Amino acid sequence: MSHKNDYSVIVFFPDGRAKKWQFVHGLNKFVESFLDKHHSDWKYMNVYNRREGTYLKRFYNGNIVPDFL
């Protein structure tokens, strides 16, 4: 099964801001290689199926995040 850019992610920050990324391939790589390095203060993120727009799961900073759901 192909997982190419399956996810959209909305990340929330402690000050109430939110930012959206639409073409996320691997969730764990997104968190470890990007979020933790460039936005280390993130609070939680909601993950959506990019093609259908359906909500999948919420992850908090510090949770173990799999590459694919």
mmCIF file of the N, C-alpha and C atoms, coordinates in Angstrom:
data_MODEL
# 
_entry.id   MODEL 
# 
loop_
_atom_site.group_PDB 
_atom_site.id 
_atom_site.type_symbol 
_atom_site.label_atom_id 
_atom_site.label_alt_id 
_atom_site.label_comp_id 
_atom_site.label_asym_id 
_atom_site.label_entity_id 
_atom_site.label_seq_id 
_atom_site.pdbx_PDB_ins_code 
_atom_site.Cartn_x 
_atom_site.Cartn_y 
_atom_site.Cartn_z 
_atom_site.occupancy 
_atom_site.B_iso_or_equiv 
_atom_site.pdbx_formal_charge 
_atom_site.auth_seq_id 
_atom_site.auth_comp_id 
_atom_site.auth_asym_id 
_atom_site.auth_atom_id 
_atom_site.pdbx_PDB_model_num 
ATOM 1   N N  . MET A 1 1  ? 0.848   -1.198 0.000  1.00 0.00 ? 1  MET A N  1 
ATOM 2   C CA . MET A 1 1  ? 0.000   0.000  0.000  1.00 0.00 ? 1  MET A CA 1 
ATOM 3   C C  . MET A 1 1  ? 0.884   1.248  0.000  1.00 0.00 ? 1  MET A C  1 
ATOM 4   N N  . SER A 1 2  ? 0.602   2.154  -0.868 1.00 0.00 ? 2  SER A N  1 
ATOM 5   C CA . SER A 1 2  ? 1.359   3.395  -0.955 1.00 0.00 ? 2  SER A CA 1 
ATOM 6   C C  . SER A 1 2  ? 0.859   4.395  0.078  1.00 0.00 ? 2  SER A C  1 
ATOM 7   N N  . HIS A 1 3  ? 1.796   5.081  0.706  1.00 0.00 ? 3  HIS A N  1 
ATOM 8   C CA . HIS A 1 3  ? 1.450   6.090  1.709  1.00 0.00 ? 3  HIS A CA 1 
ATOM 9   C C  . HIS A 1 3  ? 1.930   7.470  1.279  1.00 0.00 ? 3  HIS A C  1 
ATOM 10  N N  . LYS A 1 4  ? 2.138   7.673  0.021  1.00 0.00 ? 4  LYS A N  1 
ATOM 11  C CA . LYS A 1 4  ? 2.723   8.926  -0.445 1.00 0.00 ? 4  LYS A CA 1 
ATOM 12  C C  . LYS A 1 4  ? 1.862   10.133 -0.100 1.00 0.00 ? 4  LYS A C  1 
ATOM 13  N N  . ASN A 1 5  ? 2.372   10.979 0.782  1.00 0.00 ? 5  ASN A N  1 
ATOM 14  C CA . ASN A 1 5  ? 1.714   12.232 1.175  1.00 0.00 ? 5  ASN A CA 1 
ATOM 15  C C  . ASN A 1 5  ? 0.267   12.022 1.608  1.00 0.00 ? 5  ASN A C  1 
ATOM 16  N N  . ASP A 1 6  ? 0.040   11.038 2.448  1.00 0.00 ? 6  ASP A N  1 
ATOM 17  C CA . ASP A 1 6  ? -1.311  10.685 2.878  1.00 0.00 ? 6  ASP A CA 1 
ATOM 18  C C  . ASP A 1 6  ? -1.924  11.638 3.887  1.00 0.00 ? 6  ASP A C  1 
ATOM 19  N N  . TYR A 1 7  ? -1.120  12.444 4.559  1.00 0.00 ? 7  TYR A N  1 
ATOM 20  C CA . TYR A 1 7  ? -1.621  13.173 5.722  1.00 0.00 ? 7  TYR A CA 1 
ATOM 21  C C  . TYR A 1 7  ? -1.555  14.684 5.571  1.00 0.00 ? 7  TYR A C  1 
ATOM 22  N N  . SER A 1 8  ? -2.504  15.340 6.225  1.00 0.00 ? 8  SER A N  1 
ATOM 23  C CA . SER A 1 8  ? -2.447  16.771 6.501  1.00 0.00 ? 8  SER A CA 1 
ATOM 24  C C  . SER A 1 8  ? -2.328  16.882 8.011  1.00 0.00 ? 8  SER A C  1 
ATOM 25  N N  . VAL A 1 9  ? -1.548  17.830 8.465  1.00 0.00 ? 9  VAL A N  1 
ATOM 26  C CA . VAL A 1 9  ? -1.291  17.965 9.891  1.00 0.00 ? 9  VAL A CA 1 
ATOM 27  C C  . VAL A 1 9  ? -1.512  19.412 10.299 1.00 0.00 ? 9  VAL A C  1 
ATOM 28  N N  . ILE A 1 10 ? -2.247  19.608 11.382 1.00 0.00 ? 10 ILE A N  1 
ATOM 29  C CA . ILE A 1 10 ? -2.387  20.938 11.968 1.00 0.00 ? 10 ILE A CA 1 
ATOM 30  C C  . ILE A 1 10 ? -1.691  20.884 13.321 1.00 0.00 ? 10 ILE A C  1 
ATOM 31  N N  . VAL A 1 11 ? -0.697  21.742 13.491 1.00 0.00 ? 11 VAL A N  1 
ATOM 32  C CA . VAL A 1 11 ? 0.104   21.775 14.710 1.00 0.00 ? 11 VAL A CA 1 
ATOM 33  C C  . VAL A 1 11 ? -0.293  22.998 15.518 1.00 0.00 ? 11 VAL A C  1 
ATOM 34  N N  . PHE A 1 12 ? -0.488  22.804 16.808 1.00 0.00 ? 12 PHE A N  1 
ATOM 35  C CA . PHE A 1 12 ? -0.884  23.879 17.721 1.00 0.00 ? 12 PHE A CA 1 
ATOM 36  C C  . PHE A 1 12 ? 0.274   24.212 18.656 1.00 0.00 ? 12 PHE A C  1 
ATOM 37  N N  . PHE A 1 13 ? 0.414   25.496 18.936 1.00 0.00 ? 13 PHE A N  1 
ATOM 38  C CA . PHE A 1 13 ? 1.517   25.999 19.757 1.00 0.00 ? 13 PHE A CA 1 
ATOM 39  C C  . PHE A 1 13 ? 0.978   26.569 21.061 1.00 0.00 ? 13 PHE A C  1 
ATOM 40  N N  . PRO A 1 14 ? 1.828   26.684 22.099 1.00 0.00 ? 14 PRO A N  1 
ATOM 41  C CA . PRO A 1 14 ? 1.366   27.150 23.419 1.00 0.00 ? 14 PRO A CA 1 
ATOM 42  C C  . PRO A 1 14 ? 0.696   28.525 23.404 1.00 0.00 ? 14 PRO A C  1 
ATOM 43  N N  . ASP A 1 15 ? 1.059   29.385 22.470 1.00 0.00 ? 15 ASP A N  1 
ATOM 44  C CA . ASP A 1 15 ? 0.477   30.728 22.436 1.00 0.00 ? 15 ASP A CA 1 
ATOM 45  C C  . ASP A 1 15 ? -0.868  30.761 21.697 1.00 0.00 ? 15 ASP A C  1 
ATOM 46  N N  . GLY A 1 16 ? -1.379  29.592 21.291 1.00 0.00 ? 16 GLY A N  1 
ATOM 47  C CA . GLY A 1 16 ? -2.679  29.522 20.635 1.00 0.00 ? 16 GLY A CA 1 
ATOM 48  C C  . GLY A 1 16 ? -2.616  29.516 19.123 1.00 0.00 ? 16 GLY A C  1 
ATOM 49  N N  . ARG A 1 17 ? -1.441  29.752 18.557 1.00 0.00 ? 17 ARG A N  1 
ATOM 50  C CA . ARG A 1 17 ? -1.300  29.716 17.097 1.00 0.00 ? 17 ARG A CA 1 
ATOM 51  C C  . ARG A 1 17 ? -1.430  28.289 16.588 1.00 0.00 ? 17 ARG A C  1 
ATOM 52  N N  . ALA A 1 18 ? -1.813  28.159 15.336 1.00 0.00 ? 18 ALA A N  1 
ATOM 53  C CA . ALA A 1 18 ? -1.865  26.861 14.675 1.00 0.00 ? 18 ALA A CA 1 
ATOM 54  C C  . ALA A 1 18 ? -1.277  27.018 13.276 1.00 0.00 ? 18 ALA A C  1 
ATOM 55  N N  . LYS A 1 19 ? -0.646  25.966 12.799 1.00 0.00 ? 19 LYS A N  1 
ATOM 56  C CA . LYS A 1 19 ? -0.069  25.987 11.456 1.00 0.00 ? 19 LYS A CA 1 
ATOM 57  C C  . LYS A 1 19 ? -0.372  24.656 10.787 1.00 0.00 ? 19 LYS A C  1 
ATOM 58  N N  . LYS A 1 20 ? -0.660  24.700 9.476  1.00 0.00 ? 20 LYS A N  1 
ATOM 59  C CA . LYS A 1 20 ? -1.064  23.503 8.746  1.00 0.00 ? 20 LYS A CA 1 
ATOM 60  C C  . LYS A 1 20 ? -0.019  23.132 7.698  1.00 0.00 ? 20 LYS A C  1 
ATOM 61  N N  . TRP A 1 21 ? 0.249   21.815 7.622  1.00 0.00 ? 21 TRP A N  1 
ATOM 62  C CA . TRP A 1 21 ? 1.063   21.241 6.568  1.00 0.00 ? 21 TRP A CA 1 
ATOM 63  C C  . TRP A 1 21 ? 0.187   20.235 5.847  1.00 0.00 ? 21 TRP A C  1 
ATOM 64  N N  . GLN A 1 22 ? 0.130   20.320 4.513  1.00 0.00 ? 22 GLN A N  1 
ATOM 65  C CA . GLN A 1 22 ? -0.833  19.518 3.763  1.00 0.00 ? 22 GLN A CA 1 
ATOM 66  C C  . GLN A 1 22 ? -0.278  18.234 3.172  1.00 0.00 ? 22 GLN A C  1 
ATOM 67  N N  . PHE A 1 23 ? 0.972   18.155 2.856  1.00 0.00 ? 23 PHE A N  1 
ATOM 68  C CA . PHE A 1 23 ? 1.517   16.986 2.169  1.00 0.00 ? 23 PHE A CA 1 
ATOM 69  C C  . PHE A 1 23 ? 2.575   16.327 3.036  1.00 0.00 ? 23 PHE A C  1 
ATOM 70  N N  . VAL A 1 24 ? 2.131   15.604 4.065  1.00 0.00 ? 24 VAL A N  1 
ATOM 71  C CA . VAL A 1 24 ? 3.046   14.948 4.994  1.00 0.00 ? 24 VAL A CA 1 
ATOM 72  C C  . VAL A 1 24 ? 3.108   13.472 4.641  1.00 0.00 ? 24 VAL A C  1 
ATOM 73  N N  . HIS A 1 25 ? 4.315   12.973 4.470  1.00 0.00 ? 25 HIS A N  1 
ATOM 74  C CA . HIS A 1 25 ? 4.487   11.575 4.088  1.00 0.00 ? 25 HIS A CA 1 
ATOM 75  C C  . HIS A 1 25 ? 4.610   10.681 5.326  1.00 0.00 ? 25 HIS A C  1 
ATOM 76  N N  . GLY A 1 26 ? 5.695   10.752 6.059  1.00 0.00 ? 26 GLY A N  1 
ATOM 77  C CA . GLY A 1 26 ? 5.885   9.942  7.263  1.00 0.00 ? 26 GLY A CA 1 
ATOM 78  C C  . GLY A 1 26 ? 5.731   10.808 8.499  1.00 0.00 ? 26 GLY A C  1 
ATOM 79  N N  . LEU A 1 27 ? 4.822   10.457 9.371  1.00 0.00 ? 27 LEU A N  1 
ATOM 80  C CA . LEU A 1 27 ? 4.538   11.289 10.542 1.00 0.00 ? 27 LEU A CA 1 
ATOM 81  C C  . LEU A 1 27 ? 5.733   11.369 11.494 1.00 0.00 ? 27 LEU A C  1 
ATOM 82  N N  . ASN A 1 28 ? 6.365   10.234 11.766 1.00 0.00 ? 28 ASN A N  1 
ATOM 83  C CA . ASN A 1 28 ? 7.496   10.228 12.687 1.00 0.00 ? 28 ASN A CA 1 
ATOM 84  C C  . ASN A 1 28 ? 8.648   11.063 12.146 1.00 0.00 ? 28 ASN A C  1 
ATOM 85  N N  . LYS A 1 29 ? 8.923   10.921 10.876 1.00 0.00 ? 29 LYS A N  1 
ATOM 86  C CA . LYS A 1 29 ? 9.988   11.716 10.258 1.00 0.00 ? 29 LYS A CA 1 
ATOM 87  C C  . LYS A 1 29 ? 9.647   13.200 10.272 1.00 0.00 ? 29 LYS A C  1 
ATOM 88  N N  . PHE A 1 30 ? 8.392   13.524 10.059 1.00 0.00 ? 30 PHE A N  1 
ATOM 89  C CA . PHE A 1 30 ? 7.947   14.916 10.107 1.00 0.00 ? 30 PHE A CA 1 
ATOM 90  C C  . PHE A 1 30 ? 8.203   15.504 11.491 1.00 0.00 ? 30 PHE A C  1 
ATOM 91  N N  . VAL A 1 31 ? 7.873   14.745 12.532 1.00 0.00 ? 31 VAL A N  1 
ATOM 92  C CA . VAL A 1 31 ? 8.062   15.226 13.902 1.00 0.00 ? 31 VAL A CA 1 
ATOM 93  C C  . VAL A 1 31 ? 9.542   15.327 14.250 1.00 0.00 ? 31 VAL A C  1 
ATOM 94  N N  . GLU A 1 32 ? 10.285  14.252 14.051 1.00 0.00 ? 32 GLU A N  1 
ATOM 95  C CA . GLU A 1 32 ? 11.684  14.221 14.477 1.00 0.00 ? 32 GLU A CA 1 
ATOM 96  C C  . GLU A 1 32 ? 12.598  15.093 13.624 1.00 0.00 ? 32 GLU A C  1 
ATOM 97  N N  . SER A 1 33 ? 12.388  15.090 12.325 1.00 0.00 ? 33 SER A N  1 
ATOM 98  C CA . SER A 1 33 ? 13.287  15.828 11.437 1.00 0.00 ? 33 SER A CA 1 
ATOM 99  C C  . SER A 1 33 ? 12.896  17.280 11.236 1.00 0.00 ? 33 SER A C  1 
ATOM 100 N N  . PHE A 1 34 ? 11.641  17.608 11.471 1.00 0.00 ? 34 PHE A N  1 
ATOM 101 C CA . PHE A 1 34 ? 11.203  18.974 11.210 1.00 0.00 ? 34 PHE A CA 1 
ATOM 102 C C  . PHE A 1 34 ? 10.660  19.676 12.450 1.00 0.00 ? 34 PHE A C  1 
ATOM 103 N N  . LEU A 1 35 ? 9.574   19.165 13.007 1.00 0.00 ? 35 LEU A N  1 
ATOM 104 C CA . LEU A 1 35 ? 8.921   19.864 14.117 1.00 0.00 ? 35 LEU A CA 1 
ATOM 105 C C  . LEU A 1 35 ? 9.841   20.049 15.322 1.00 0.00 ? 35 LEU A C  1 
ATOM 106 N N  . ASP A 1 36 ? 10.465  18.966 15.771 1.00 0.00 ? 36 ASP A N  1 
ATOM 107 C CA . ASP A 1 36 ? 11.307  19.052 16.961 1.00 0.00 ? 36 ASP A CA 1 
ATOM 108 C C  . ASP A 1 36 ? 12.515  19.955 16.753 1.00 0.00 ? 36 ASP A C  1 
ATOM 109 N N  . LYS A 1 37 ? 12.979  20.085 15.515 1.00 0.00 ? 37 LYS A N  1 
ATOM 110 C CA . LYS A 1 37 ? 14.144  20.928 15.237 1.00 0.00 ? 37 LYS A CA 1 
ATOM 111 C C  . LYS A 1 37 ? 13.770  22.389 15.006 1.00 0.00 ? 37 LYS A C  1 
ATOM 112 N N  . HIS A 1 38 ? 12.686  22.635 14.289 1.00 0.00 ? 38 HIS A N  1 
ATOM 113 C CA . HIS A 1 38 ? 12.339  24.007 13.889 1.00 0.00 ? 38 HIS A CA 1 
ATOM 114 C C  . HIS A 1 38 ? 11.207  24.626 14.709 1.00 0.00 ? 38 HIS A C  1 
ATOM 115 N N  . HIS A 1 39 ? 10.398  23.814 15.358 1.00 0.00 ? 39 HIS A N  1 
ATOM 116 C CA . HIS A 1 39 ? 9.263   24.301 16.149 1.00 0.00 ? 39 HIS A CA 1 
ATOM 117 C C  . HIS A 1 39 ? 9.175   23.484 17.438 1.00 0.00 ? 39 HIS A C  1 
ATOM 118 N N  . SER A 1 40 ? 10.239  23.478 18.222 1.00 0.00 ? 40 SER A N  1 
ATOM 119 C CA . SER A 1 40 ? 10.337  22.590 19.377 1.00 0.00 ? 40 SER A CA 1 
ATOM 120 C C  . SER A 1 40 ? 9.296   22.877 20.460 1.00 0.00 ? 40 SER A C  1 
ATOM 121 N N  . ASP A 1 41 ? 8.648   24.027 20.408 1.00 0.00 ? 41 ASP A N  1 
ATOM 122 C CA . ASP A 1 41 ? 7.650   24.380 21.426 1.00 0.00 ? 41 ASP A CA 1 
ATOM 123 C C  . ASP A 1 41 ? 6.239   23.919 21.068 1.00 0.00 ? 41 ASP A C  1 
ATOM 124 N N  . TRP A 1 42 ? 6.087   23.101 20.030 1.00 0.00 ? 42 TRP A N  1 
ATOM 125 C CA . TRP A 1 42 ? 4.745   22.667 19.635 1.00 0.00 ? 42 TRP A CA 1 
ATOM 126 C C  . TRP A 1 42 ? 4.071   21.921 20.775 1.00 0.00 ? 42 TRP A C  1 
ATOM 127 N N  . LYS A 1 43 ? 2.756   22.075 20.862 1.00 0.00 ? 43 LYS A N  1 
ATOM 128 C CA . LYS A 1 43 ? 1.982   21.495 21.959 1.00 0.00 ? 43 LYS A CA 1 
ATOM 129 C C  . LYS A 1 43 ? 1.338   20.163 21.549 1.00 0.00 ? 43 LYS A C  1 
ATOM 130 N N  . TYR A 1 44 ? 0.576   20.175 20.467 1.00 0.00 ? 44 TYR A N  1 
ATOM 131 C CA . TYR A 1 44 ? -0.030  18.951 19.944 1.00 0.00 ? 44 TYR A CA 1 
ATOM 132 C C  . TYR A 1 44 ? -0.325  19.121 18.468 1.00 0.00 ? 44 TYR A C  1 
ATOM 133 N N  . MET A 1 45 ? -0.582  17.990 17.805 1.00 0.00 ? 45 MET A N  1 
ATOM 134 C CA . MET A 1 45 ? -0.924  18.049 16.389 1.00 0.00 ? 45 MET A CA 1 
ATOM 135 C C  . MET A 1 45 ? -2.077  17.109 16.106 1.00 0.00 ? 45 MET A C  1 
ATOM 136 N N  . ASN A 1 46 ? -2.959  17.557 15.235 1.00 0.00 ? 46 ASN A N  1 
ATOM 137 C CA . ASN A 1 46 ? -4.064  16.744 14.750 1.00 0.00 ? 46 ASN A CA 1 
ATOM 138 C C  . ASN A 1 46 ? -3.684  16.243 13.357 1.00 0.00 ? 46 ASN A C  1 
ATOM 139 N N  . VAL A 1 47 ? -3.911  14.958 13.137 1.00 0.00 ? 47 VAL A N  1 
ATOM 140 C CA . VAL A 1 47 ? -3.562  14.333 11.863 1.00 0.00 ? 47 VAL A CA 1 
ATOM 141 C C  . VAL A 1 47 ? -4.854  13.997 11.117 1.00 0.00 ? 47 VAL A C  1 
ATOM 142 N N  . TYR A 1 48 ? -4.870  14.324 9.833  1.00 0.00 ? 48 TYR A N  1 
ATOM 143 C CA . TYR A 1 48 ? -6.042  14.104 8.980  1.00 0.00 ? 48 TYR A CA 1 
ATOM 144 C C  . TYR A 1 48 ? -5.639  13.310 7.739  1.00 0.00 ? 48 TYR A C  1 
ATOM 145 N N  . ASN A 1 49 ? -6.578  12.548 7.209  1.00 0.00 ? 49 ASN A N  1 
ATOM 146 C CA . ASN A 1 49 ? -6.394  11.926 5.916  1.00 0.00 ? 49 ASN A CA 1 
ATOM 147 C C  . ASN A 1 49 ? -6.470  13.058 4.892  1.00 0.00 ? 49 ASN A C  1 
ATOM 148 N N  . ARG A 1 50 ? -5.402  13.284 4.160  1.00 0.00 ? 50 ARG A N  1 
ATOM 149 C CA . ARG A 1 50 ? -5.332  14.434 3.259  1.00 0.00 ? 50 ARG A CA 1 
ATOM 150 C C  . ARG A 1 50 ? -6.360  14.355 2.144  1.00 0.00 ? 50 ARG A C  1 
ATOM 151 N N  . ARG A 1 51 ? -6.585  13.191 1.614  1.00 0.00 ? 51 ARG A N  1 
ATOM 152 C CA . ARG A 1 51 ? -7.490  13.049 0.463  1.00 0.00 ? 51 ARG A CA 1 
ATOM 153 C C  . ARG A 1 51 ? -8.957  13.171 0.848  1.00 0.00 ? 51 ARG A C  1 
ATOM 154 N N  . GLU A 1 52 ? -9.316  12.648 2.012  1.00 0.00 ? 52 GLU A N  1 
ATOM 155 C CA . GLU A 1 52 ? -10.723 12.660 2.438  1.00 0.00 ? 52 GLU A CA 1 
ATOM 156 C C  . GLU A 1 52 ? -11.040 13.766 3.432  1.00 0.00 ? 52 GLU A C  1 
ATOM 157 N N  . GLY A 1 53 ? -10.022 14.308 4.090  1.00 0.00 ? 53 GLY A N  1 
ATOM 158 C CA . GLY A 1 53 ? -10.231 15.357 5.066  1.00 0.00 ? 53 GLY A CA 1 
ATOM 159 C C  . GLY A 1 53 ? -10.724 14.859 6.416  1.00 0.00 ? 53 GLY A C  1 
ATOM 160 N N  . THR A 1 54 ? -10.690 13.553 6.634  1.00 0.00 ? 54 THR A N  1 
ATOM 161 C CA . THR A 1 54 ? -11.193 12.994 7.889  1.00 0.00 ? 54 THR A CA 1 
ATOM 162 C C  . THR A 1 54 ? -10.122 13.022 8.972  1.00 0.00 ? 54 THR A C  1 
ATOM 163 N N  . TYR A 1 55 ? -10.564 13.323 10.187 1.00 0.00 ? 55 TYR A N  1 
ATOM 164 C CA . TYR A 1 55 ? -9.682  13.346 11.345 1.00 0.00 ? 55 TYR A CA 1 
ATOM 165 C C  . TYR A 1 55 ? -9.250  11.927 11.677 1.00 0.00 ? 55 TYR A C  1 
ATOM 166 N N  . LEU A 1 56 ? -7.946  11.741 11.975 1.00 0.00 ? 56 LEU A N  1 
ATOM 167 C CA . LEU A 1 56 ? -7.432  10.418 12.306 1.00 0.00 ? 56 LEU A CA 1 
ATOM 168 C C  . LEU A 1 56 ? -6.999  10.300 13.765 1.00 0.00 ? 56 LEU A C  1 
ATOM 169 N N  . LYS A 1 57 ? -6.146  11.221 14.222 1.00 0.00 ? 57 LYS A N  1 
ATOM 170 C CA . LYS A 1 57 ? -5.609  11.078 15.575 1.00 0.00 ? 57 LYS A CA 1 
ATOM 171 C C  . LYS A 1 57 ? -4.910  12.354 16.024 1.00 0.00 ? 57 LYS A C  1 
ATOM 172 N N  . ARG A 1 58 ? -4.794  12.513 17.352 1.00 0.00 ? 58 ARG A N  1 
ATOM 173 C CA . ARG A 1 58 ? -4.064  13.638 17.952 1.00 0.00 ? 58 ARG A CA 1 
ATOM 174 C C  . ARG A 1 58 ? -2.834  13.087 18.661 1.00 0.00 ? 58 ARG A C  1 
ATOM 175 N N  . PHE A 1 59 ? -1.718  13.790 18.484 1.00 0.00 ? 59 PHE A N  1 
ATOM 176 C CA . PHE A 1 59 ? -0.482  13.449 19.171 1.00 0.00 ? 59 PHE A CA 1 
ATOM 177 C C  . PHE A 1 59 ? 0.006   14.669 19.940 1.00 0.00 ? 59 PHE A C  1 
ATOM 178 N N  . TYR A 1 60 ? 0.447   14.442 21.172 1.00 0.00 ? 60 TYR A N  1 
ATOM 179 C CA . TYR A 1 60 ? 1.017   15.502 21.986 1.00 0.00 ? 60 TYR A CA 1 
ATOM 180 C C  . TYR A 1 60 ? 2.531   15.443 21.901 1.00 0.00 ? 60 TYR A C  1 
ATOM 181 N N  . ASN A 1 61 ? 3.179   16.595 22.103 1.00 0.00 ? 61 ASN A N  1 
ATOM 182 C CA . ASN A 1 61 ? 4.636   16.655 22.095 1.00 0.00 ? 61 ASN A CA 1 
ATOM 183 C C  . ASN A 1 61 ? 5.157   15.688 23.151 1.00 0.00 ? 61 ASN A C  1 
ATOM 184 N N  . GLY A 1 62 ? 6.049   14.812 22.762 1.00 0.00 ? 62 GLY A N  1 
ATOM 185 C CA . GLY A 1 62 ? 6.588   13.804 23.664 1.00 0.00 ? 62 GLY A CA 1 
ATOM 186 C C  . GLY A 1 62 ? 5.999   12.422 23.453 1.00 0.00 ? 62 GLY A C  1 
ATOM 187 N N  . ASN A 1 63 ? 4.847   12.338 22.737 1.00 0.00 ? 63 ASN A N  1 
ATOM 188 C CA . ASN A 1 63 ? 4.262   11.036 22.401 1.00 0.00 ? 63 ASN A CA 1 
ATOM 189 C C  . ASN A 1 63 ? 5.124   10.326 21.362 1.00 0.00 ? 63 ASN A C  1 
ATOM 190 N N  . ILE A 1 64 ? 5.026   9.014  21.352 1.00 0.00 ? 64 ILE A N  1 
ATOM 191 C CA . ILE A 1 64 ? 5.641   8.244  20.280 1.00 0.00 ? 64 ILE A CA 1 
ATOM 192 C C  . ILE A 1 64 ? 4.710   8.337  19.074 1.00 0.00 ? 64 ILE A C  1 
ATOM 193 N N  . VAL A 1 65 ? 5.255   8.769  17.959 1.00 0.00 ? 65 VAL A N  1 
ATOM 194 C CA . VAL A 1 65 ? 4.464   8.971  16.735 1.00 0.00 ? 65 VAL A CA 1 
ATOM 195 C C  . VAL A 1 65 ? 4.918   7.951  15.697 1.00 0.00 ? 65 VAL A C  1 
ATOM 196 N N  . PRO A 1 66 ? 4.028   7.095  15.215 1.00 0.00 ? 66 PRO A N  1 
ATOM 197 C CA . PRO A 1 66 ? 4.412   6.142  14.162 1.00 0.00 ? 66 PRO A CA 1 
ATOM 198 C C  . PRO A 1 66 ? 4.571   6.855  12.818 1.00 0.00 ? 66 PRO A C  1 
ATOM 199 N N  . ASP A 1 67 ? 5.244   6.207  11.894 1.00 0.00 ? 67 ASP A N  1 
ATOM 200 C CA . ASP A 1 67 ? 5.374   6.799  10.556 1.00 0.00 ? 67 ASP A CA 1 
ATOM 201 C C  . ASP A 1 67 ? 4.030   6.846  9.843  1.00 0.00 ? 67 ASP A C  1 
ATOM 202 N N  . PHE A 1 68 ? 3.237   5.773  9.982  1.00 0.00 ? 68 PHE A N  1 
ATOM 203 C CA . PHE A 1 68 ? 1.965   5.693  9.284  1.00 0.00 ? 68 PHE A CA 1 
ATOM 204 C C  . PHE A 1 68 ? 0.881   5.218  10.222 1.00 0.00 ? 68 PHE A C  1 
ATOM 205 N N  . LEU A 1 69 ? -0.355  5.682  10.022 1.00 0.00 ? 69 LEU A N  1 
ATOM 206 C CA . LEU A 1 69 ? -1.495  5.240  10.818 1.00 0.00 ? 69 LEU A CA 1 
ATOM 207 C C  . LEU A 1 69 ? -2.291  4.206  10.038 1.00 0.00 ? 69 LEU A C  1 
# 
